Amino acid sequence: MRELIPSDPVVIAIVLILLSLIFFLYLMLRRTVLEFRDGMKGK
C-alpha cells in the first residue's frame, strides 16, 4: 500500500485538487437535481 502513495508533493497536491473538484461538482449536481425535483413537484 505504501508504494501507491507518491512522495512528490506536487503530485499529491494535484491529486488533492482533482479530488476536491470532483467532490465540489458532485455537491453542485446533487443540489441542482434536488432543486429541479422540488420544482417539478410544484413547491
N, C-alpha and C positions, 0 to 999 in steps of 0.2 A: 504493500500500500504506500510505503514511503517513496517508492520510485515514481509514482504517479504525480506527486507534488513537485512542481519545478522550483528550483532555488532562485531563479532570476526574478527580482522584484518587479521588473517591467511586465513580464508575462503574468504574474499574479495580479497586478493592477489591471491589466487588460481583461482578464477573466472576471474580476470583480465588477468592472464597469459593464461588461456584457451581461452578467447575471442580474445586476440592478436594472439595466434597461429592459430585460425580459420580464422581470417582476413588475416594473412600472407599467409596461404595456399590458400585462395581464390584468392589473388593477383597473386600468383605464377601460379595457374592453369589457371587463365584468360589470363595471359601473354603467357603461353605456348600454349593455344588454339589459340590465335590471331596469334602468330608466325607460328604455324602449318598451319593455314588457309592461311596466306600470302605465305608460301612455296608451298602450293598446287596450288595457282594461278600462280606460276612461277616468283615471284618477286625476 
